[in-house]
Structure formats: structure tokens, C-alpha cells
Amino acid sequence: MAVATIAAPLAKNESPIPGYEVIDMQWKIQAFPGGNYTHTTGTIQQVVAQLNKINPEFEQNVLAAVANWTRDSESAHKVVNEKNWEYESHYCFGPFPPAFSRRVYEGIAYLESVKGQPVIGPGPGQCSRVSCGYHAAIWWCNDNEVELRLDEFNDIARGAYGLYRHCRDDTDRCSGQLFFQEKWNVIVRENDC
């Protein structure tokens, strides 16, 4: 059964959780395969646009990787689940208005297609919007008192995929929050982009 919600989409810089601070996602990413790392901020979609100015083929390469990832969903699910990695808990919908599942999946694919190591400042209560396209956002939040560094962006994508998999309604929309023992979480929700 679908859960009705009256929550509105977030403004671009509004926190997904009351009392949490929004900070821009910081990226250390290569504009050219094997090239030097570039530091930039924003969502993955904004980063792709910025790096495309440095390397006009960057977006084409990312979009090709995204297309391959989304087209071969069996392979995508294998990549998402290959890490023996468990979350502590999750809940679906709640205060988060749902986004179209297809758009959430595209955000997951974008995150799977980039190489690098995500870093978020010390919390508790720090969130960065790592993906936002077509009103579907993926947020990463840190409740540690120290800076948090993950092995790869796939870790955030895996959290979003857990919500995509477990929190879809009968209108093919999803939202929710997934928590990890290491005191970080991922939120999927509708958002102004």
C-alpha cells in the first residue's frame, strides 16, 4: 500500500533533516583517465558539467558508463551487492517525499560510474547532496564527530540502492533513509534540482 505524504520537495540548499547543516560535497576526481586529480564541489551532475569544460569528452565517457550500468541491470546489481557490507537499519518514506524510482536509479548509476573517494566534514549533523537530477536526490550524512572518508562513491550508491530496492511504492516512487553502524546514512527523496 502506498504511503501518502504531504511533505514538499526541498529547496536546493535546504537540509533533508531539521537541525542538520548542508555542506557542499567535495570531490577529488580525474578529468582525464590517468590524469591529475581535480578538486571541485557540488552534486555529481554539477561536477560532470564542470569537468566537461576541462575535458569535453568527460560527460560522454560518464554517460556511456551510466548507459552500460543501467542497461545491464543484472551486472549493476552484482556490482552493488559484491561488497559484504551491511547496514544497521532503514525506514521507507517517513518525512521524505518520494522521487521517481527511475531517476533515483540514474543517480545511483552516476555515482557507480565515477572513481574517487568521498569525504564529508565532521558532524554530527552534516549532510551533502551527492546527486540530484529530475527532482530525485541522494544525500549523504555524517553523524561522526570527525571527518568521514569512504573507500569509494559506490558505498553511497549501495546505500541508495538499498532504499531503491526496499522502499518503492506502487506508483514506482521511492524515498527513505538507510543507517550504517559507522554513524553515517544515506537519504533518497524528492528535491528541487
C-alpha positions as CSV (number, residue, x, y, z in Angstrom):
1,M,0.0,0.0,0.0
2,A,1.3,3.5,-0.9
3,V,2.0,5.9,1.9
4,A,0.6,9.4,1.5
5,T,2.9,12.3,2.3
6,I,2.3,16.0,2.5
7,A,6.0,17.0,2.6
8,A,7.1,19.3,-0.1
9,P,10.3,19.0,-2.2
10,L,13.3,20.6,-0.6
11,A,14.8,23.8,-1.9
12,K,18.3,23.3,-3.3
13,N,20.2,24.2,-0.1
14,E,17.7,23.1,2.5
15,S,18.7,20.4,4.9
16,P,16.9,17.0,4.4
17,I,16.8,16.6,8.2
18,P,15.8,19.5,10.5
19,G,18.8,20.7,12.5
20,Y,21.4,19.3,10.1
21,E,23.8,21.5,8.3
22,V,24.1,21.3,4.5
23,I,27.7,21.4,3.1
24,D,28.7,21.1,-0.5
25,M,30.0,17.7,-1.5
26,Q,33.7,17.9,-2.1
27,W,35.1,15.7,-5.0
28,K,38.6,14.7,-5.8
29,I,38.2,13.3,-9.3
30,Q,40.2,12.9,-12.5
31,A,39.1,14.9,-15.5
32,F,41.2,12.7,-17.8
33,P,41.7,8.9,-17.3
34,G,45.1,8.5,-15.5
35,G,45.4,12.3,-15.2
36,N,45.9,14.6,-12.2
37,Y,43.1,14.9,-9.7
38,T,40.9,18.0,-9.7
39,H,39.1,19.3,-6.6
40,T,35.5,20.5,-7.1
41,T,32.2,20.8,-5.2
42,G,28.6,20.1,-5.9
43,T,26.4,17.2,-6.9
44,I,27.7,14.6,-9.4
45,Q,25.7,16.2,-12.1
46,Q,27.3,19.6,-11.4
47,V,30.7,18.0,-11.2
48,V,30.2,16.3,-14.6
49,A,29.3,19.7,-16.1
50,Q,32.4,21.4,-14.6
51,L,34.8,18.7,-15.7
52,N,33.3,18.6,-19.2
53,K,34.7,22.2,-19.6
54,I,38.2,20.8,-18.8
55,N,37.7,17.6,-20.8
56,P,35.0,17.9,-23.5
57,E,34.8,14.0,-23.6
58,F,34.3,13.7,-19.8
59,E,30.5,13.8,-19.9
60,Q,30.3,11.5,-22.9
61,N,32.5,8.9,-21.1
62,V,30.4,9.1,-17.9
63,L,27.1,8.9,-19.8
64,A,28.4,5.8,-21.6
65,A,29.3,4.2,-18.3
66,V,25.9,5.2,-16.9
67,A,24.1,3.8,-20.0
68,N,26.0,0.5,-19.7
69,W,25.3,0.3,-16.0
70,T,21.6,0.9,-16.3
71,R,21.2,-1.2,-19.5
72,D,22.8,-4.3,-17.8
73,S,20.8,-4.3,-14.6
74,E,21.9,-7.8,-13.6
75,S,25.5,-6.7,-13.8
76,A,24.6,-3.5,-11.9
77,H,23.0,-5.4,-9.1
78,K,26.1,-7.6,-8.9
79,V,28.4,-4.6,-8.6
80,V,26.1,-3.0,-6.0
81,N,26.0,-6.2,-3.9
82,E,29.5,-7.5,-4.3
83,K,30.8,-5.9,-1.2
84,N,30.0,-7.8,2.0
85,W,28.5,-4.8,3.6
86,E,25.6,-4.5,6.0
87,Y,23.5,-1.6,7.1
88,E,22.1,-1.1,10.6
89,S,18.6,-0.1,9.8
90,H,16.4,1.7,7.3
91,Y,12.9,3.2,7.0
92,C,10.9,4.0,4.0
93,F,9.1,7.2,3.1
94,G,8.6,8.9,6.6
95,P,9.2,12.6,6.3
96,F,10.8,12.3,2.8
97,P,8.5,12.9,-0.2
98,P,9.2,10.2,-2.8
99,A,11.0,10.7,-6.1
100,F,10.6,8.7,-9.3
101,S,12.5,5.4,-8.9
102,R,13.9,5.6,-12.4
103,R,15.6,9.0,-11.6
104,V,16.9,7.6,-8.3
105,Y,18.4,4.7,-10.2
106,E,20.1,7.1,-12.7
107,G,21.7,8.9,-9.7
108,I,22.9,5.6,-8.4
109,A,24.4,4.8,-11.8
110,Y,26.2,8.2,-11.9
111,L,27.8,7.5,-8.5
112,E,28.8,4.0,-9.6
113,S,30.5,5.4,-12.7
114,V,32.9,7.8,-11.0
115,K,36.2,6.9,-9.4
116,G,37.3,8.6,-6.3
117,Q,36.9,8.8,-2.5
118,P,34.1,10.8,-0.9
119,V,34.9,12.9,2.1
120,I,32.4,14.7,4.4
121,G,33.2,17.1,7.2
122,P,32.8,16.3,10.9
123,G,29.4,16.1,12.4
124,P,27.3,15.2,13.9
125,G,24.6,16.5,11.6
126,Q,26.4,17.2,8.4
127,C,24.8,16.3,5.0
128,S,25.9,16.7,1.4
129,R,23.6,16.3,-1.6
130,V,25.7,14.0,-3.8
131,S,23.3,13.5,-6.7
132,C,20.3,15.5,-7.8
133,G,18.6,15.1,-11.2
134,Y,15.0,15.4,-12.3
135,H,13.9,16.1,-8.8
136,A,15.4,12.9,-7.4
137,A,18.2,13.5,-4.8
138,I,20.7,11.2,-3.0
139,W,22.0,12.7,0.3
140,W,25.0,11.5,2.4
141,C,25.0,12.5,6.1
142,N,27.7,12.2,8.7
143,D,26.9,11.8,12.4
144,N,30.5,11.3,13.5
145,E,32.4,14.0,15.3
146,V,35.3,13.6,12.9
147,E,35.6,13.8,9.1
148,L,34.4,10.7,7.3
149,R,36.1,9.2,4.3
150,L,34.6,6.3,2.4
151,D,36.5,3.9,0.2
152,E,34.6,4.9,-2.9
153,F,31.4,6.6,-4.2
154,N,30.0,3.1,-4.7
155,D,29.5,3.0,-0.9
156,I,27.0,5.8,-1.1
157,A,25.4,4.3,-4.3
158,R,25.0,1.0,-2.4
159,G,23.1,2.8,0.4
160,A,20.8,4.5,-2.2
161,Y,20.3,1.2,-4.0
162,G,19.2,-0.4,-0.7
163,L,16.5,2.2,-0.5
164,Y,15.6,1.9,-4.2
165,R,15.2,-1.8,-3.7
166,H,13.2,-1.8,-0.4
167,C,11.3,1.5,-0.5
168,R,9.4,1.7,-3.7
169,D,5.6,2.1,-3.7
170,D,3.0,1.0,-6.2
171,T,3.5,4.3,-8.3
172,D,7.2,3.4,-8.7
173,R,8.4,6.2,-6.5
174,C,10.8,5.8,-3.5
175,S,12.2,7.6,-0.5
176,G,13.7,6.7,2.8
177,Q,16.8,6.8,5.0
178,L,19.4,4.0,5.5
179,F,21.7,4.0,8.5
180,F,25.2,2.4,8.9
181,Q,26.9,1.3,12.1
182,E,29.8,3.7,11.3
183,K,27.4,6.6,12.0
184,W,26.6,7.7,8.5
185,N,23.5,7.5,6.5
186,V,22.0,7.9,3.0
187,I,18.7,9.6,2.2
188,V,16.7,9.3,-1.1
189,R,14.0,11.8,-1.6
190,E,12.3,14.3,-4.0
191,N,14.3,17.5,-4.2
192,D,14.4,20.6,-6.3
193,C,17.3,20.3,-8.7
